[in-house]
Amino acid sequence: MSPAGRLLLNRRLVQAPVDAIDYVITHELCHVAEPHHGAAFFELLDKVKPDWERRKQRLERAMA
C-alpha cells in the first residue's frame, strides 16, 4: 500500500501462480489495518491467511 492508501502491484505478478497472487493482495490489504511489518501485522496476516509463508515461498521461486 502506498502512503496515500493506493494498492500498487508489480506488473510481473501476473506471471505468478494464483495462490501467490492471492498472498500478495492479502499482504497488501493487511497494511490497511497495520501499516508496518510489526508483530501486529504478522498476527493479522496469520489470522487471515494461515499458509501465507508457503505462498510467499512459492512467489519468490516463481519470480526468481
ABEGO torsion letter per residue (X at the ends): XBAAGBBBBBAAAAABBAAAAAAAAAAAAAAAABABBBAAAAAAAAAABAAAAAAAAAAAAAAX
